Each structure stands twice: as C-alpha cells, then as structure tokens.
C-alpha cells in the first residue's frame, strides 16, 4: 500500500464536516488550525479589517507574507471588527453553526468581548472551544504578556539548551519558536480528543492550553535530572571531519561493535568502559573522543559512506535549502505549492499519512475578507446595509 498517494486533497479527510471558527494569530493557533484544515475541516479564519498581524511579517514577495501563507493555506477568511456590537452578534450566530472555536488572545479578551465559552456553549452545547496562551487562563501569571521566546526563557528550555553547549555561557539567540509549535500540536491533539469524546457522549467542552505547560512536558530527561542530579550525562554533538561536521549516535551494541571494527579498533569491544550499554553510556564522552580522532582525518562523505554501509545512524549537517530536492521527501510528496496574492509558493505538505483517508495542505491562501460575502450574505442572510458595515 502506497500511503504517500493519500497526501492529496482529492479524497475524503478525517475531519470532513468539522467546522472551525478560528480567532487565532501568529503561530500557535494558526498552525493548529492549518493542520485541521489539512485533514478536511472547514476553517473560517476571523481577522480584523486590516488583516492579521502575520500578514505584515517577512519574508514577503509581491506584497504577500510567505510566513502567513505557510500557516494559513486552506482556510476561508472573513474580516470583522470585534469591537463592534453587530460583529459580536454575527460571531454568536456563527458559533451556533460550528463544531470548534479556537482563540489565542490574551486571557480574558474573549470574556470582555462577550464571546467566551460560557456564552458560546449556552448557544451550542456541543461546542468544543480551545484557548491557547503563554501561561494559561488562570493563576498568578495568567495575565503575563507572553510570546514563544519569553516562555522558552522562563520555562528553563533555553537554560537546558545552553547546558548542552560546552564553552558557551551566554544564552543563545531565539531560534525556532518551539513553544508556539509545541502548543499548536498539544491543542491539535486536545481538540481532536474532545471531538472524539463528543461523538461518544454528545458533550462539548473547553480546553485551556498553555505554552508553559506544553513546553515543560517536552523536557523529560532534564526535568528528572533537575529533581535528582546525576553524573554521566552525555553530549551528542558534532564531530569535525576535514571538510565539515558529521553527527552520529552509537547506542546499540551492534552499532558500537560495527564501528569499533570499522575504525580498526576491535579491542574497544572488550574495554570495560564500553563493553555494556550501561558502561558505554556512562563513558560516552570518552568514546566520543576516540571516534572524533578517527573522524578528523576523513572527509564527511567518506564517513557518511562507511557508516551508512554499516547502518550506523549518521548525518552531515544540511541547510533547509538542501532538503528541497531530497529524494525521500519527493517520494513522500512532502514538498508542494500553494498560491497566494504573490503567486506560487513552495511549502512542506502536511505530515499526516493515512491508509484510508487523504490529508494535504490545500493550495489556496485567502485574501483579507475574501469570504465575507459568502458568509455574511449567503450563509447568514445579512441585509446589504449590515453586510457593508461589517
């Protein structure tokens, strides 16, 4: 069975028939709802009249934000000024027709607008609603302003990362928005779990996702070391060849024994420091130094070829641009295109592969308010004067 043939929008999706009202911006919420759209959900994104903040964020081409398009392809878009009372009434009417509402405003904003879960669930008892925030909806830090870099610094994530960089004392610059992406994944899983529960019970519910909570759960080993510090920790890092760096991991007995033979040092297999998996892990730094001395005389391609032939986990360090033509990604239909106001744009496809349903990023990116008429006039039947005001 060729699962990669199901990475298209042509067939049935897991979330076909699920309607989502999306009040999210930036990364955590939009990435969550983008994944839902990839699975067939009808995601209706609500933006302010001037558009979501991310539309202004580079990189751009022809006036269109590539980042916005990457995260919001496949959604319908309407524009509403949520400070307007008529707009709030429209939201309430829409909430009666959807399965999911998701938002990532600061805690309390939806309540002040009059469209929090208490209000919307009274109109639609089957509603699943999810809020994503930095620190959660309640508690002493609930109102603390938060973006992913703030949460990553506060949670200990950046300190953990720094601990694995010998010789560096200053915290690293913020790189990937890990807290945003982890929260998006947690929200995605929680929403679909709540939809499954609703199918069994008929009961909707509210979900509170905090980036702080979500990120903390990913630091499993380091969390335990913080509670019970122990030695013998190991660093899996780059080894320098004559023309670059490679990364390898020698954990299993077979990998270690094959590498010892490959390096011409079979005596390492009976060395008490490395003879068992436990002792090898405890003395990994010493083993790493021995491997480094062997690697430093060879080219990266030589090391890659020799270790790959022995099925030892190894890689050189590549730039993202080098992956665009990767045969494995091409085989799995993982590089595709979407179209926005700037033209065609290459993006990674959805990561989901199912045997009986299809999943793929939908190829169109909506303009600001592109679906206003279809929603306000055709779906809700608003009169032209109200429609124009909205």
Backbone torsions as a table, in degrees:
resi	resn	phi	psi	omega
1	UNK	NA	124.0	-179.9
2	UNK	-93.5	93.9	-176.8
3	UNK	-63.6	-32.0	-176.1
4	UNK	-61.2	-19.5	177.6
5	UNK	-70.1	-14.3	177.9
6	UNK	-91.9	7.5	175.3
7	UNK	-90.4	61.8	179.7
8	UNK	-143.8	164.1	-179.3
9	UNK	-93.9	7.2	-171.2
10	UNK	-81.6	-19.4	-174.3
11	UNK	-111.3	-174.0	179.6
12	UNK	-67.6	145.6	178.8
13	UNK	-113.6	155.6	-179.4
14	UNK	-57.9	-36.5	-175.6
15	UNK	-105.1	21.2	173.9
16	UNK	-54.0	134.1	178.6
17	UNK	88.9	-9.3	177.9
18	UNK	-87.1	124.7	-179.7
19	UNK	-104.8	132.1	-175.3
20	UNK	-124.3	130.1	174.1
21	UNK	-103.0	115.6	-166.0
22	UNK	-111.9	111.1	177.7
23	UNK	-105.7	28.6	-172.1
24	UNK	-99.7	162.9	179.8
25	UNK	-144.5	167.2	178.9
26	UNK	66.0	-115.7	-170.1
27	UNK	-118.9	-51.8	-168.7
28	UNK	-58.4	-49.2	179.5
29	UNK	-73.3	-49.8	-179.9
30	UNK	-58.2	-35.9	178.7
31	UNK	-67.6	-39.6	177.2
32	UNK	-60.7	-50.0	-176.8
33	UNK	-73.1	-26.4	174.3
34	UNK	-63.4	-41.5	178.0
35	UNK	-64.5	-36.1	177.4
36	UNK	-66.8	-40.0	176.8
37	UNK	-63.8	-38.2	177.8
38	UNK	-58.1	-30.2	-177.7
39	UNK	-91.9	5.3	174.4
40	UNK	109.6	-5.7	-180.0
41	UNK	-66.4	147.9	174.1
42	UNK	-90.5	100.6	-176.8
43	UNK	-97.3	121.1	178.3
44	UNK	-107.7	106.0	-176.6
45	UNK	-85.8	130.1	179.2
46	UNK	-103.5	118.7	-179.7
47	UNK	-118.4	156.3	170.4
48	UNK	-66.6	163.0	-176.1
49	UNK	-55.0	-30.1	-179.7
50	UNK	-89.0	-0.9	179.0
51	UNK	96.5	160.6	179.6
52	UNK	-68.5	150.5	-178.3
53	UNK	-50.4	-39.8	-172.6
54	UNK	-66.8	-19.9	177.2
55	UNK	-63.1	-21.0	-179.2
56	UNK	-94.3	-2.7	-173.3
57	UNK	-91.2	130.1	177.2
58	UNK	-70.2	163.9	7.6
59	UNK	-78.9	144.2	178.4
60	UNK	-114.7	158.4	159.5
61	UNK	-152.1	135.6	-176.6
62	UNK	54.3	35.6	175.8
63	UNK	81.7	-3.5	-178.3
64	UNK	-105.2	133.2	178.4
65	UNK	-76.2	120.4	178.5
66	UNK	-66.3	-33.1	179.7
67	UNK	-67.0	-44.2	177.3
68	UNK	-59.5	-45.6	-178.0
69	UNK	-63.7	-39.9	179.0
70	UNK	-57.5	-39.0	-173.8
71	UNK	-94.5	-13.8	-171.6
72	UNK	-125.1	11.1	177.0
73	UNK	-62.5	144.0	174.8
74	UNK	87.5	1.9	179.9
75	UNK	-103.9	151.1	167.3
76	UNK	-86.7	152.5	-176.3
77	UNK	-131.1	132.1	169.8
78	UNK	-123.7	157.5	178.3
79	UNK	-116.9	132.5	-179.6
80	UNK	-143.7	141.8	170.6
81	UNK	-93.0	101.6	-173.7
82	UNK	-70.7	-3.7	173.9
83	UNK	-84.1	-7.0	-179.7
84	UNK	-91.9	131.8	-176.7
85	UNK	-62.7	-36.4	179.0
86	UNK	-65.4	-37.7	178.1
87	UNK	-62.7	-38.4	179.0
88	UNK	-65.5	-37.7	176.8
89	UNK	-65.5	-36.0	176.4
90	UNK	-64.1	-42.7	178.2
91	UNK	-59.5	-42.4	179.9
92	UNK	-62.5	-39.9	178.7
93	UNK	-66.2	-40.4	178.2
94	UNK	-65.9	-37.8	-178.7
95	UNK	-62.5	-25.1	177.7
96	UNK	-72.7	-15.6	-173.7
97	UNK	-107.7	-2.6	-174.2
98	UNK	-112.5	168.3	177.7
99	UNK	-97.2	-32.1	-172.5
100	UNK	-135.8	137.7	167.2
101	UNK	-119.9	131.9	178.3
102	UNK	-132.9	138.1	-178.4
103	UNK	-145.8	152.7	173.3
104	UNK	-135.5	39.0	169.1
105	UNK	-67.4	170.4	170.9
106	UNK	-62.0	145.8	179.7
107	UNK	-53.6	134.4	178.2
108	UNK	98.9	-17.7	-176.8
109	UNK	-65.4	-45.6	-179.0
110	UNK	-62.8	-35.8	178.0
111	UNK	-66.7	-43.5	179.7
112	UNK	-65.7	-31.3	177.2
113	UNK	-75.7	-16.5	-179.3
114	UNK	85.0	24.5	179.9
115	UNK	-134.8	37.9	176.5
116	UNK	-80.4	-179.5	-174.4
117	UNK	-62.5	-37.5	-179.8
118	UNK	-58.6	-40.6	-179.3
119	UNK	-74.8	-48.8	-173.5
120	UNK	-71.2	-35.1	179.9
121	UNK	-70.9	-25.4	175.2
122	UNK	-68.3	-26.6	177.6
123	UNK	-87.3	-27.0	-176.0
124	UNK	-145.1	93.8	-173.4
125	UNK	-70.0	-15.3	178.1
126	UNK	-90.6	3.2	-174.8
127	UNK	-67.6	135.3	168.3
128	UNK	-104.8	123.9	-179.3
129	UNK	-125.0	137.4	-178.5
130	UNK	-128.9	132.3	174.1
131	UNK	-114.8	130.7	175.9
132	UNK	-112.5	130.5	179.2
133	UNK	-145.9	177.7	179.9
134	UNK	-70.1	-47.0	-171.8
135	UNK	-125.8	6.2	179.1
136	UNK	103.5	168.3	-175.6
137	UNK	-83.1	-18.3	-179.3
138	UNK	-133.3	167.1	178.0
139	UNK	107.3	168.6	-174.0
140	UNK	-63.7	-23.2	-179.4
141	UNK	-107.8	11.1	-175.5
142	UNK	-58.2	-36.0	-177.0
143	UNK	-90.9	5.4	-179.3
144	UNK	-70.5	126.8	178.4
145	UNK	-60.3	137.7	-173.8
146	UNK	-148.6	132.0	164.2
147	UNK	-123.3	169.0	-175.7
148	UNK	-51.8	-45.4	-178.7
149	UNK	-62.1	-34.1	178.3
150	UNK	-65.2	-46.0	-179.2
151	UNK	-66.6	-38.5	180.0
152	UNK	-65.3	-36.2	176.9
153	UNK	-71.2	-44.1	-174.1
154	UNK	-71.4	-34.9	-173.1
155	UNK	-75.6	-15.6	-173.3
156	UNK	99.7	-6.6	-177.8
157	UNK	-60.0	-45.3	-179.1
158	UNK	-67.6	-35.6	177.5
159	UNK	-65.8	-40.9	177.3
160	UNK	-60.7	-46.0	179.3
161	UNK	-60.3	-41.8	180.0
162	UNK	-63.6	-36.1	-178.8
163	UNK	-62.0	-20.2	179.6
164	UNK	-95.7	12.0	-179.6
165	UNK	-119.2	84.3	-178.3
166	UNK	-56.7	137.8	176.8
167	UNK	85.8	-4.8	178.7
168	UNK	-109.9	128.3	-178.3
169	UNK	-108.4	-29.0	-178.2
170	UNK	-82.3	133.9	175.7
171	UNK	-54.1	144.5	-176.7
172	UNK	-73.2	154.6	172.8
173	UNK	-60.3	149.9	177.4
174	UNK	-63.1	127.8	177.9
175	UNK	-107.0	-110.9	179.0
176	UNK	-67.1	143.8	177.1
177	UNK	-78.8	71.1	-172.7
178	UNK	-61.3	-42.5	-178.6
179	UNK	-62.2	-40.4	176.8
180	UNK	-60.6	-48.9	-175.2
181	UNK	-69.0	-39.0	178.0
182	UNK	-65.0	-42.9	178.6
183	UNK	-62.7	-39.1	178.1
184	UNK	-60.9	-44.1	-179.8
185	UNK	-66.2	-40.6	178.5
186	UNK	-65.5	-41.0	178.9
187	UNK	-65.8	-42.3	178.2
188	UNK	-57.2	-48.0	179.4
189	UNK	-65.5	-40.8	-177.7
190	UNK	-67.0	-42.2	-179.5
191	UNK	-62.6	-46.2	-179.5
192	UNK	-68.1	-31.8	174.4
193	UNK	-65.5	-41.3	179.7
194	UNK	-66.7	-36.2	176.8
195	UNK	-65.6	-37.8	176.9
196	UNK	-64.8	-43.0	178.1
197	UNK	-62.5	-39.3	179.6
198	UNK	-64.8	-35.8	178.5
199	UNK	-63.6	-31.0	-179.8
200	UNK	-83.3	-32.4	-170.9
201	UNK	-117.4	-18.9	-174.8
202	UNK	80.1	5.9	-174.2
203	UNK	-107.4	125.4	172.6
204	UNK	-83.5	175.3	179.2
205	UNK	-162.6	171.9	-177.9
206	UNK	-105.9	141.9	-178.1
207	UNK	-125.4	130.3	-179.8
208	UNK	-115.2	108.2	-179.6
209	UNK	-110.5	124.8	176.7
210	UNK	-111.4	133.8	176.0
211	UNK	-58.3	-38.3	179.9
212	UNK	-59.3	-49.4	179.3
213	UNK	-62.2	-47.2	-174.4
214	UNK	-63.8	-41.8	-177.9
215	UNK	-70.0	-39.5	-179.8
216	UNK	-57.7	-38.3	-178.2
217	UNK	-68.1	-13.5	-179.5
218	UNK	-89.2	-10.1	-175.1
219	UNK	-99.6	55.7	-168.4
220	UNK	-58.8	-56.9	-176.1
221	UNK	-64.7	-43.8	-176.0
222	UNK	-71.0	-29.4	173.5
223	UNK	-62.1	-45.3	-179.7
224	UNK	-68.0	-36.0	177.0
225	UNK	-67.4	-31.2	176.9
226	UNK	-66.1	-34.4	178.6
227	UNK	-77.8	-31.9	-175.2
228	UNK	-144.7	79.2	-176.7
229	UNK	-58.5	133.1	178.0
230	UNK	-137.1	156.9	177.3
231	UNK	-83.0	-165.3	175.2
232	UNK	65.3	21.7	175.2
233	UNK	-72.3	154.1	-174.0
234	UNK	-124.5	150.6	178.6
235	UNK	-110.9	122.7	173.9
236	UNK	-97.9	103.2	-173.3
237	UNK	-135.6	-177.6	-176.2
238	UNK	-73.2	145.9	173.4
239	UNK	-114.4	135.6	-173.4
240	UNK	-89.1	123.4	172.0
241	UNK	-98.0	-174.3	-176.8
242	UNK	-71.8	-20.6	-176.6
243	UNK	-131.5	22.2	179.9
244	UNK	156.7	-158.7	-176.1
245	UNK	-124.6	150.0	173.7
246	UNK	-130.2	161.4	178.1
247	UNK	-127.7	132.0	175.1
248	UNK	-142.5	156.7	176.9
249	UNK	-127.8	129.2	178.7
250	UNK	-119.9	93.9	-175.7
251	UNK	-114.8	-50.2	-176.4
252	UNK	-75.2	153.3	178.4
253	UNK	-56.6	-41.5	-177.8
254	UNK	-63.9	-43.4	179.1
255	UNK	-61.3	-42.7	-178.5
256	UNK	-65.4	-45.2	-178.0
257	UNK	-65.9	-41.5	178.2
258	UNK	-64.5	-38.5	179.8
259	UNK	-68.6	-40.5	178.2
260	UNK	-58.4	-43.9	177.8
261	UNK	-65.4	-41.5	-178.1
262	UNK	-62.8	-38.3	-179.9
263	UNK	-78.6	-5.1	-177.5
264	UNK	74.9	26.6	179.3
265	UNK	-127.7	62.2	-177.8
266	UNK	-61.9	-20.7	179.7
267	UNK	-64.4	-19.3	178.2
268	UNK	-62.8	-25.1	-176.5
269	UNK	-68.1	-23.0	177.9
270	UNK	-108.6	2.1	176.4
271	UNK	-65.9	127.6	-175.7
272	UNK	-61.2	-22.3	179.2
273	UNK	-71.0	-24.3	-171.7
274	UNK	-127.7	0.3	-169.8
275	UNK	-66.9	-29.3	179.0
276	UNK	-118.0	161.9	-179.6
277	UNK	-61.1	-42.4	-179.6
278	UNK	-62.8	-48.1	-178.7
279	UNK	-66.8	-35.2	179.5
280	UNK	-64.7	-42.3	177.9
281	UNK	-67.0	-37.3	178.8
282	UNK	-67.2	-29.3	-177.6
283	UNK	-113.5	31.6	-173.6
284	UNK	-63.5	-34.0	-179.2
285	UNK	-63.0	-40.0	178.5
286	UNK	-67.5	-40.7	177.0
287	UNK	-64.1	-40.6	179.0
288	UNK	-60.2	-38.8	-179.4
289	UNK	-66.5	-37.6	178.6
290	UNK	-66.7	-43.2	179.3
291	UNK	-65.2	-39.1	-179.2
292	UNK	-61.3	-38.6	179.8
293	UNK	-65.6	-30.2	177.4
294	UNK	-77.4	-41.5	-177.1
295	UNK	-66.9	-37.0	-169.6
296	UNK	-65.1	-12.8	179.1
297	UNK	-96.4	0.6	-172.8
298	UNK	-121.8	162.6	174.0
299	UNK	-81.6	161.4	179.4
300	UNK	-61.9	-40.0	-178.9
301	UNK	-66.5	-35.6	178.3
302	UNK	-64.2	-45.8	179.3
303	UNK	-64.1	-45.3	179.7
304	UNK	-58.5	-46.2	-177.3
305	UNK	-65.0	-44.0	-177.5
306	UNK	-67.7	-45.1	-177.3
307	UNK	-72.9	-37.2	179.0
308	UNK	-63.7	-36.2	178.5
309	UNK	-62.9	-27.2	178.4
310	UNK	-95.7	6.4	-179.7
311	UNK	61.5	31.5	176.1
312	UNK	-89.0	129.8	-178.4
313	UNK	-59.4	118.6	-175.5
314	UNK	-154.0	152.1	175.2
315	UNK	-158.1	151.5	163.6
316	UNK	-87.4	178.0	-178.4
317	UNK	-100.5	118.3	-176.4
318	UNK	-111.1	155.4	170.0
319	UNK	-85.1	156.4	179.2
320	UNK	-56.8	-38.7	-178.1
321	UNK	-58.0	-29.3	-179.4
322	UNK	-72.8	-17.2	-177.6
323	UNK	-86.1	-12.5	-173.4
324	UNK	-59.9	-33.3	-179.9
325	UNK	-107.1	20.2	-179.4
326	UNK	-61.7	125.4	-178.2
327	UNK	-58.0	-33.6	-179.7
328	UNK	-67.8	-42.6	178.2
329	UNK	-68.1	-37.0	177.3
330	UNK	-63.9	-42.5	179.2
331	UNK	-60.0	-37.0	-176.0
332	UNK	-92.2	9.7	179.0
333	UNK	55.9	40.3	-174.4
334	UNK	-90.2	-12.2	176.2
335	UNK	-111.6	121.8	-177.2
336	UNK	-139.2	-170.7	-178.8
337	UNK	-131.2	147.0	169.8
338	UNK	-123.6	165.1	179.9
339	UNK	-122.0	130.2	173.8
340	UNK	-129.4	-165.7	-177.1
341	UNK	-64.5	-18.4	179.4
342	UNK	-91.4	-6.6	-178.6
343	UNK	117.5	-151.6	-179.8
344	UNK	-83.2	146.6	-175.9
345	UNK	-142.6	126.2	176.2
346	UNK	-74.9	136.8	178.1
347	UNK	-145.4	158.5	170.9
348	UNK	-70.2	140.5	176.0
349	UNK	-73.8	177.3	176.9
350	UNK	-64.0	147.2	179.8
351	UNK	-80.8	-5.7	-173.7
352	UNK	-83.7	135.0	172.2
353	UNK	-130.1	121.6	179.8
354	UNK	-118.0	154.9	-179.5
355	UNK	-83.2	-27.0	-174.6
356	UNK	-119.1	-11.7	179.3
357	UNK	-127.2	162.8	-178.3
358	UNK	-101.9	150.5	176.1
359	UNK	-148.7	130.2	179.9
360	UNK	-167.4	152.9	173.6
361	UNK	-67.1	132.2	178.1
362	UNK	-77.5	141.9	-164.5
363	UNK	-81.5	-1.0	-177.0
364	UNK	-110.2	140.3	174.7
365	UNK	-113.0	121.4	-174.6
366	UNK	-74.8	148.2	172.7
367	UNK	-77.8	167.0	176.3
368	UNK	-58.6	122.7	177.2
369	UNK	66.9	19.6	-175.8
370	UNK	-59.1	-31.0	-175.2
371	UNK	-106.8	19.6	178.2
372	UNK	-56.4	-49.6	-176.3
373	UNK	-64.7	-43.6	-178.8
374	UNK	-62.6	-34.6	-177.5
375	UNK	-87.6	-53.5	-173.3
376	UNK	-70.2	-45.5	-176.6
377	UNK	-87.2	-54.0	-172.2
378	UNK	-76.8	-41.4	-176.9
379	UNK	-83.4	-46.3	-175.3
380	UNK	-96.2	-14.6	177.4
381	UNK	70.1	31.6	179.9
382	UNK	-70.3	146.8	178.5
383	UNK	-71.7	155.8	-174.7
384	UNK	-55.0	-37.6	-178.7
385	UNK	-65.0	-46.0	178.0
386	UNK	-64.2	-43.1	-179.2
387	UNK	-58.7	-44.6	-179.6
388	UNK	-65.7	-40.4	179.6
389	UNK	-62.9	-40.0	178.9
390	UNK	-66.0	NA	NA
